[in-house]
Amino acid sequence: PEEDCRPEEKDLLHQLSLAASSAAPPPGSPAGHPQTAPRRHLRSLERQLQVLRGVAQQGAEPDSLIRFHDVDFPPDESMVTAKTKKKKKPAGKGEHKVFGSPDVDEPVSDTCCSGCGAVLHCAAAAVPGYLPSEKYKALRQEERLSGATCQRCHLLTHHHKALNLHMSADQYRAVVRQVRPRKALVLLIVDLLDVPDSIVPDLPELVGTNKHVVVLGNKIDLLPGDSPNYLQRIKRQLSRYCQDAGFGDQVTDVHLISAKTGYGIEGLISSLQSSWRYKGDVYLVGSANAGKSTLFNTLLESDYCKSKASDVIHKATISPWPGTTLNLLKFPIINPTPYRMFRRQERLNAASRQTESELSQDELKRLKHFSKQGYLVGRVGRTFRSDVGSRRDEIEFDPDSLAFGENEDGETRTTAPSRSSDEFTFNELKDAHWLFDTPGIMKEHDILSLLTEQEVMSVVPTQAVVPRTFVLKPGSSLFLGALARIDFLQGGKSCWFSVVASGRLPVHITGLEKAGSVYEKHAGRVLLGVPLGGSERMKDFPALVPEEFRLEGRGYLEAAADIKLSSAG
């Protein structure tokens, strides 16, 4: 409650609320022209502010502080000098020092992080949107805060390090609930490596029962083709899972895509432009780590986005760590007029006739790169491009814009000398519709929430999954790291077990009578791999809970069942 806050916390809460109302204009209002809006971020920022008391009371040990170093803003030596004469401990393997210090007295900005959407400030490191005060003040003084990313996004992008932030699952869901009163299309992103758990079960309650939902099965490039028509089978199964989740008639279409390699993206764009067209905003919704931000970045460089936007809008921060996006990110959607759709189809037809020898070196390099990482690769191109280096007195025009009296996408424009070429004008955005990237819904039972960032990198597949098949006799045990153990207790014959999981996650086979001692001796160590950190790490890790079930085999040509481990395989 606000009555219990200290005076400085009350002041910071007031600043955060004012910043939230000005930094997050309604989706229909153009960037740079904020309107008075309900302070929809106030409740979440209140919760975030509550951690300040806890952070201040805990008082971190000097040796445990993370230090952030930025080459553009060298640290003040007087600020980082140790106050004690204790012997410094050497940095452990994989640790990253982070320089900088918070300043509660510095006012909160009205600018959001371009990577995750959180309001930028330097008040407390545990609150989303934090920047070290030294860098925050310098950027603010130089008026360069608008393009900045917060400390957490910087570490995720450049050092693959994740900072623990105090945000509850309810705060993530509260941001997604902003969709309810709006006329919008919902793109539900589903992780095909984690179905049905990655399907948000209460989606109608979150976004409203009056929304059309297009289901996108992502990461199809990582799944091996185990039959001639496996894509159709996966698509049918995904539709059944959505019906079982209670979506009913809200689901209007289902697509299998890879946001990373581009497979299925052009087909998705054509479908959206033909069905939804330009009726309202579009929201990317899904569970954490399903690939929403990757899809956001891919669409930002496609025909679904205004051509100028990719030069103006910063890409979303992506990482295997769940909950990377903390607030709404957006880009303006292009209006799919008949002329644009005709031009787009011409480009797609020409691309389908291209041979490998006709591709550019960059495109060939990209295709070869993704072909090594995934089974399915696609190409995502652009029909309309923003020519940043064109002559300032050159007039580019779109006959369709002239015919319909539109000012879309910058194809009909002259560049005013007094205005920066990397900014949208008011007229370009006054009637725009937007695509939003929302925070990932945290799953209730997700093993990733128990792992460190290094362990997450081992568990989450980033390359094509190669199934590992083992023939187990009755009385055998199979360990998937130290995350799960499957005991084959009884059976008339040997059984085939195919493990579909990250290749970096070890699989170990042993006898049932030795399984207990193997787990006790090797859990937390190299043999089982994940978790890693010895007996000290396993003290904090939950014990395995047994669950017994009976399966009836269907022969060696057909699988009897799938045993799914949330986010692990």
C-alpha positions in Angstrom: 0.0 0.0 0.0 1.1 3.5 -0.7 0.6 4.5 3.0 3.4 2.1 4.0 5.9 3.5 1.5 8.8 5.7 2.6 8.8 9.3 1.3 11.4 8.6 -1.4 9.4 5.5 -2.6 6.2 7.6 -2.8 8.0 10.1 -4.9 9.4 7.4 -7.2 6.0 5.8 -7.5 4.5 9.1 -8.6 7.2 9.5 -11.2 6.7 6.0 -12.5 3.0 6.5 -12.8 3.5 9.8 -14.7 6.1 8.2 -17.0 3.9 5.2 -17.7 0.9 7.4 -18.8 3.1 9.4 -21.1 5.4 6.7 -22.4 2.6 4.4 -23.5 0.1 6.2 -25.7 -3.0 4.4 -27.0 -2.2 2.1 -29.9 -4.0 4.3 -32.3 -2.1 7.4 -31.4 1.2 8.2 -33.4 4.6 8.0 -31.8 5.8 11.3 -30.6 2.2 12.6 -30.0 1.2 11.1 -26.7 -2.3 11.6 -25.5 -3.8 11.5 -22.0 -4.3 7.8 -21.4 -5.4 5.8 -18.3 -2.4 4.9 -16.2 -2.6 1.3 -17.2 1.0 0.6 -16.0 0.5 2.0 -12.5 -0.6 -1.2 -10.9 2.4 -3.2 -12.2 4.8 -0.4 -11.5 3.4 -0.3 -7.9 4.3 -4.0 -7.5 7.7 -3.4 -9.1 8.3 -0.6 -6.6 7.6 -2.8 -3.6 10.8 -4.6 -4.3 12.8 -1.5 -3.5 12.2 -1.9 0.2 13.3 -5.5 0.0 16.4 -4.6 -2.0 17.4 -1.9 0.4 16.8 -4.1 3.5 18.8 -7.0 2.1 21.9 -5.0 1.5 24.0 -7.0 -0.9 27.5 -8.0 0.0 30.2 -6.1 -1.9 31.6 -9.3 -3.4 28.2 -10.3 -4.7 27.5 -7.1 -6.6 27.2 -7.4 -10.4 29.2 -4.7 -12.2 28.3 -3.4 -15.7 31.0 -1.9 -17.9 30.2 0.1 -21.0 33.0 1.3 -23.2 31.2 4.6 -23.9 30.8 5.3 -20.2 33.8 4.3 -18.1 33.1 3.9 -14.4 34.1 6.5 -11.8 37.0 4.8 -10.0 36.0 6.5 -6.7 32.6 4.9 -6.9 33.8 1.3 -7.6 36.6 1.3 -5.0 36.0 -1.4 -2.4 35.1 0.0 1.0 36.5 -3.0 2.8 40.0 -4.6 2.7 38.7 -8.1 2.3 40.5 -10.2 -0.2 38.7 -10.2 -3.5 37.4 -13.5 -4.7 38.2 -14.3 -8.3 35.3 -14.3 -10.8 33.9 -17.7 -11.4 33.7 -19.3 -14.8 30.9 -17.7 -16.8 30.4 -14.8 -14.4 30.1 -11.2 -15.8 31.0 -8.1 -13.9 28.5 -5.2 -14.3 29.5 -1.7 -13.4 27.2 1.1 -12.3 25.0 2.2 -9.4 21.4 3.2 -8.9 20.2 6.7 -8.1 16.8 6.9 -6.5 16.7 10.7 -6.6 17.0 10.8 -10.4 13.6 11.3 -12.1 12.1 8.5 -14.1 12.1 9.0 -17.9 9.0 8.9 -20.2 10.9 6.6 -22.6 10.5 2.8 -22.9 13.3 0.3 -23.5 13.4 -0.5 -27.2 14.2 -4.1 -26.5 11.6 -5.2 -23.9 9.2 -2.2 -23.5 9.9 -1.4 -19.8 10.1 2.3 -18.8 13.7 3.4 -18.4 15.0 4.6 -15.1 18.0 4.3 -12.8 16.2 3.9 -9.4 16.7 0.2 -8.6 18.4 -2.6 -10.4 15.7 -5.1 -9.6 12.9 -3.1 -11.3 12.4 -3.6 -15.1 13.8 -0.9 -17.3 16.9 -0.2 -15.1 20.0 1.5 -16.5 23.0 2.3 -14.3 22.7 5.9 -13.2 26.0 6.9 -14.8 24.9 5.8 -18.3 21.2 6.9 -17.7 22.2 10.5 -16.9 24.7 10.8 -19.8 22.1 9.5 -22.3 19.4 11.7 -20.9 21.7 14.8 -21.1 22.7 14.0 -24.7 19.0 13.3 -25.6 19.9 9.8 -26.8 17.6 7.9 -24.4 15.0 7.1 -27.0 17.1 4.5 -28.7 18.6 2.9 -25.6 18.0 -0.6 -24.2 17.9 -1.4 -20.5 20.8 -3.2 -18.7 18.9 -6.5 -18.8 18.4 -6.4 -22.6 22.1 -5.5 -23.0 23.3 -8.4 -21.0 20.9 -10.8 -22.7 21.9 -9.7 -26.2 25.7 -9.2 -25.9 26.6 -11.6 -23.0 23.7 -14.1 -22.8 23.3 -13.3 -19.2 19.9 -13.0 -17.5 19.3 -10.7 -14.5 16.6 -11.7 -12.0 13.8 -9.2 -12.0 10.9 -8.9 -9.6 7.9 -9.5 -11.8 5.1 -11.9 -11.0 3.2 -14.0 -13.4 0.1 -11.8 -12.8 2.0 -8.8 -14.0 2.8 -10.4 -17.3 -0.9 -11.4 -17.7 -2.1 -7.9 -16.8 -0.2 -6.5 -19.8 -1.8 -9.1 -22.1 -5.3 -8.2 -20.7 -5.0 -4.8 -22.4 -6.2 -6.6 -25.5 -9.7 -7.3 -24.1 -11.5 -4.0 -24.9 -9.9 -3.5 -28.3 -10.9 -4.5 -31.8 -8.0 -6.8 -32.6 -6.8 -10.0 -34.1 -4.8 -12.4 -31.8 -1.9 -14.4 -33.2 -1.4 -17.2 -30.7 2.2 -18.5 -30.8 2.6 -22.1 -29.8 5.9 -23.9 -29.2 5.6 -27.2 -31.1 8.3 -28.6 -28.9 6.2 -28.1 -25.8 2.6 -28.9 -26.8 0.0 -28.8 -25.3 1.6 -27.0 -22.3 2.6 -24.0 -24.4 -1.0 -23.4 -25.4 -2.3 -20.6 -23.1 -5.3 -22.5 -21.5 -7.3 -19.4 -20.4 -6.7 -17.4 -23.6 -10.4 -16.4 -24.1 -10.5 -15.0 -20.5 -7.3 -13.0 -21.2 -8.1 -11.5 -24.6 -11.9 -11.8 -24.7 -14.2 -14.3 -26.3 -15.0 -11.9 -29.2 -11.5 -12.1 -30.7 -10.6 -14.1 -33.8 -7.5 -16.2 -33.1 -4.9 -17.4 -35.6 -2.8 -20.3 -34.2 0.8 -20.3 -35.2 2.8 -23.5 -34.5 6.3 -22.2 -34.2 9.7 -24.0 -34.3 8.5 -26.5 -36.9 12.0 -26.4 -38.4 13.4 -28.2 -35.4 11.1 -31.2 -35.7 12.3 -34.2 -37.8 10.0 -35.5 -40.5 9.0 -39.0 -39.3 6.5 -39.6 -42.1 5.6 -38.4 -45.6 2.7 -36.2 -44.3 4.0 -35.3 -40.9 3.2 -31.6 -41.4 -0.5 -32.2 -41.9 -0.5 -34.6 -38.9 1.1 -32.0 -36.7 -1.4 -29.3 -37.9 -4.4 -31.5 -37.2 -3.0 -32.4 -33.7 -2.4 -28.7 -32.9 -6.0 -27.9 -33.9 -7.3 -30.7 -31.6 -5.2 -29.3 -28.7 -6.7 -25.9 -29.2 -10.3 -27.3 -29.2 -9.5 -29.2 -26.0 -8.3 -25.9 -24.5 -11.8 -24.5 -25.0 -11.1 -22.0 -27.8 -14.2 -23.1 -29.8 -15.0 -21.2 -32.9 -12.5 -18.4 -32.1 -9.8 -20.2 -34.0 -10.0 -19.1 -37.7 -6.8 -20.5 -39.1 -3.7 -22.6 -38.1 -0.2 -22.2 -39.6 3.1 -24.0 -39.1 6.0 -21.6 -39.2 9.6 -21.0 -38.1 10.1 -17.5 -37.0 13.8 -18.1 -37.0 14.4 -19.6 -40.4 11.4 -17.9 -42.1 9.6 -21.0 -43.1 5.9 -20.4 -43.6 6.2 -16.6 -42.9 5.3 -15.4 -46.5 2.3 -17.7 -46.5 1.2 -16.3 -43.1 1.5 -12.7 -44.3 -0.5 -13.4 -47.5 -3.2 -15.0 -45.4 -3.4 -12.1 -42.9 -3.5 -9.5 -45.6 -6.3 -11.4 -47.4 -8.5 -12.2 -44.3 -7.8 -9.6 -41.6 -6.6 -6.9 -44.1 -6.6 -3.6 -42.2 -9.5 -4.0 -39.8 -7.6 -3.3 -36.5 -4.5 -4.0 -34.5 -2.8 -7.4 -34.2 -1.4 -8.9 -31.0 1.2 -11.6 -30.7 0.2 -13.7 -27.6 1.7 -16.9 -26.2 3.6 -18.6 -23.4 7.1 -17.6 -22.5 9.8 -18.7 -24.8 7.4 -19.6 -27.6 9.2 -17.3 -30.1 7.0 -14.2 -30.1 9.8 -11.7 -30.2 11.6 -13.6 -32.9 8.5 -13.5 -35.0 8.1 -9.8 -34.2 11.6 -9.1 -35.6 11.0 -11.2 -38.7 7.7 -9.5 -39.5 9.4 -6.1 -38.9 11.6 -6.9 -41.9 8.7 -8.1 -44.1 5.8 -6.9 -46.2 3.6 -6.9 -43.1 5.4 -3.8 -41.8 5.6 -0.3 -43.1 8.8 -0.2 -45.1 10.2 2.8 -43.2 9.5 1.2 -39.8 12.4 -1.2 -39.9 14.8 1.8 -40.1 13.1 3.6 -37.2 12.0 0.8 -34.8 14.5 -1.2 -32.7 14.2 -4.9 -32.8 12.9 -6.8 -29.8 15.4 -8.5 -27.5 15.4 -12.3 -28.0 16.9 -15.0 -25.8 16.2 -18.5 -24.6 15.5 -17.0 -21.2 11.7 -17.0 -20.5 10.0 -13.6 -19.9 12.4 -11.5 -22.0 9.7 -9.1 -23.2 8.3 -7.1 -20.2 5.8 -4.7 -21.9 4.2 -4.0 -25.3 6.4 -3.5 -28.3 4.9 -2.5 -31.6 5.4 -1.6 -35.2 2.9 -0.1 -37.8 1.2 -2.5 -40.2 1.1 -1.7 -43.9 -2.3 -1.3 -45.5 -2.7 -4.2 -48.0 -4.3 -2.2 -50.8 -5.0 -4.0 -54.1 -1.9 -2.4 -55.8 0.4 -3.5 -53.0 -0.9 -7.0 -53.0 -0.5 -7.2 -56.7 3.1 -6.0 -56.5 3.8 -8.4 -53.6 2.4 -11.4 -55.6 4.7 -10.4 -58.5 7.7 -10.5 -56.2 6.7 -13.9 -54.7 6.2 -15.4 -58.2 9.6 -14.1 -59.3 11.2 -15.5 -56.2 9.7 -18.9 -56.7 11.3 -19.1 -60.1 14.8 -18.2 -58.9 17.5 -20.8 -59.0 20.3 -21.0 -56.5 22.8 -19.4 -58.9 20.6 -16.3 -59.1 20.5 -15.7 -55.4 22.7 -13.1 -53.8 25.8 -14.1 -51.7 24.1 -12.8 -48.5 21.0 -14.9 -49.3 23.0 -18.0 -50.1 25.0 -17.6 -46.9 21.8 -17.2 -44.9 20.1 -20.3 -46.4 23.2 -22.4 -45.8 23.5 -21.2 -42.2 19.9 -22.0 -41.4 20.0 -25.3 -43.3 22.6 -26.5 -40.8 20.3 -25.5 -37.9 16.8 -26.6 -39.1 15.0 -29.0 -41.3 12.8 -26.4 -43.0 14.0 -23.0 -44.2 12.1 -20.2 -45.9 12.8 -16.8 -47.5 11.3 -13.6 -46.3 11.6 -10.7 -48.6 10.3 -7.1 -49.0 8.3 -5.6 -51.9 8.5 -2.0 -50.8 11.7 -0.7 -49.4 12.7 2.6 -47.8 15.6 4.1 -49.7 17.4 5.9 -47.0 20.2 7.0 -49.3 18.1 8.4 -52.1 18.4 12.0 -53.3 16.6 14.4 -51.0 14.9 16.1 -53.9 13.7 12.8 -55.5 10.0 12.1 -55.3 8.9 8.5 -54.9 5.3 7.7 -55.5 2.8 4.8 -55.3 0.0 5.0 -57.9 -2.3 3.3 -55.4 -1.7 5.9 -52.8 -2.6 8.7 -55.3 -5.7 6.9 -56.3 -7.0 6.3 -52.8 -5.7 9.5 -51.3 -3.6 7.7 -48.7 -0.3 8.6 -47.1 0.9 5.1 -46.4 4.4 3.7 -45.8 6.3 6.6 -47.2 6.0 5.6 -50.8 4.5 9.0 -51.7 6.7 11.6 -50.1 9.3 14.3 -50.4 11.8 14.5 -47.7 11.6 17.8 -45.9 15.1 19.3 -45.3 14.1 20.3 -41.8 13.0 16.8 -40.7 15.1 13.8 -39.9 14.7 11.0 -42.4 14.5 8.4 -39.7 11.3 9.7 -38.1 7.6 9.1 -38.9 5.5 12.1 -39.6 2.2 12.7 -37.8 0.2 12.0 -41.0 2.0 8.7 -41.6 0.8 7.3 -38.3 -2.5 9.1 -37.5 -4.7 6.3 -38.7 -2.2 3.4 -38.5 -2.9 0.0 -37.1 -0.2 -1.8 -35.1 1.3 -5.2 -34.5 2.1 -5.7 -30.8 4.5 -8.1 -29.1 3.2 -9.0 -25.7 5.1 -10.4 -22.7 5.1 -14.2 -22.6 2.6 -15.9 -20.2 4.6 -17.8 -17.6 3.6 -21.4 -17.5 2.5 -22.8 -14.1 4.6 -25.9 -14.3 7.7 -25.1 -16.3 11.1 -26.6 -15.6 12.9 -23.7 -17.1 12.0 -21.5 -14.1 14.1 -23.9 -12.0 17.3 -23.5 -14.1 20.1 -21.1 -14.4 20.8 -19.3 -17.7 23.6 -21.8 -18.6 21.3 -24.7 -17.9 18.5 -23.1 -20.0 20.9 -22.9 -22.9 21.4 -26.6 -22.7 17.8 -27.6 -22.4 16.2 -25.3 -25.0 16.9 -26.6 -28.5 18.3 -24.1 -31.0 19.2 -26.5 -33.7 17.3 -29.4 -35.5 16.5 -32.1 -33.0 17.9 -35.5 -33.9 15.9 -38.2 -32.1 18.0 -40.6 -30.0 16.5 -44.1 -29.9 17.3 -46.6 -27.2 16.2 -50.3 -26.8 15.3 -50.8 -23.2 14.7 -54.2 -21.5 12.4 -54.5 -18.6 14.2 -53.4 -15.4 16.0 -50.5 -17.1 16.1 -46.8 -16.4 16.6 -43.8 -18.7 17.8 -40.5 -17.3 17.2 -37.2 -19.2 19.9 -35.3 -17.5 18.9 -35.1 -13.9 15.6 -33.5 -14.9 13.7 -36.8 -15.4 14.0 -40.5 -15.0 11.9 -43.1 -16.8 11.8 -46.6 -15.3 10.7 -49.6 -17.5 9.3 -51.8 -14.8 7.6 -54.6 -16.6 7.0 -55.8 -20.1 6.9 -58.9 -22.3 9.5 -57.6 -24.7 12.1 -54.9 -25.1 10.8 -51.4 -25.8 12.1 -48.7 -28.1 12.4 -45.2 -26.5 13.0 -42.3 -28.8 14.2 -39.1 -27.0 13.3 -35.9 -28.8 15.2 -33.2 -26.9 18.1 -30.8 -27.2 21.3 -32.6 -28.2 23.1 -30.8 -25.4 20.9 -32.6 -22.8 22.6 -35.9 -21.8 20.8 -39.2 -21.9 22.0 -42.0 -19.6 20.8 -45.6 -19.5 21.3 -47.9 -16.4 19.8 -50.8 -14.6 16.8 -50.2 -12.4 18.7 -51.4 -9.3 21.5 -48.8 -9.9 19.3 -45.9 -10.8 19.0 -44.5 -7.3 22.8 -44.5 -6.6 23.5 -43.1 -10.1 21.2 -40.1 -9.4 22.6 -39.6 -5.9 26.2 -39.7 -7.1 26.0 -37.9 -10.5 23.1 -35.4 -10.2 24.6 -31.9 -10.6 27.7 -33.3 -12.2 29.0 -33.9 -15.8 27.5 -37.3 -16.4 23.9 -36.1 -16.1 24.7 -32.5 -17.2 21.7 -30.5 -16.1 21.5 -29.2 -13.4 25.2 -28.5 -13.0 26.8 -27.4 -9.8 27.4 -30.4 -7.6 25.7 -31.3 -4.4 25.2 -27.6 -3.5 23.1 -27.0 -6.6 21.0 -30.1 -6.0 20.1 -28.9 -2.5 18.0 -26.2 -4.1 16.6 -28.4 -6.9 13.3 -30.2 -6.3 13.4 -34.0 -5.9 12.0 -36.3 -8.6 8.3 -37.2 -8.0 7.2 -40.7 -9.2 4.1 -41.2 -11.4 3.2 -44.7 -12.5 1.3 -45.4 -15.8 0.7 -48.4 -18.1 1.1 -48.4 -21.8 0.1 -51.0 -24.4 2.4 -51.4 -27.4 1.3 -51.2 -31.0 4.3 -52.9 -32.6 7.6 -51.5 -33.8 6.2 -49.3 -36.6 3.9 -47.1 -34.4 4.5 -45.2 -31.2 2.3 -46.1 -28.3 2.4 -42.7 -26.5 4.4 -39.5 -25.9 5.8 -38.9 -22.5 6.3 -35.1 -22.4 8.5 -33.2 -20.0 7.5 -29.5 -19.8 10.0 -27.5 -21.9 12.6 -30.3 -21.7 11.5 -32.8 -24.4 
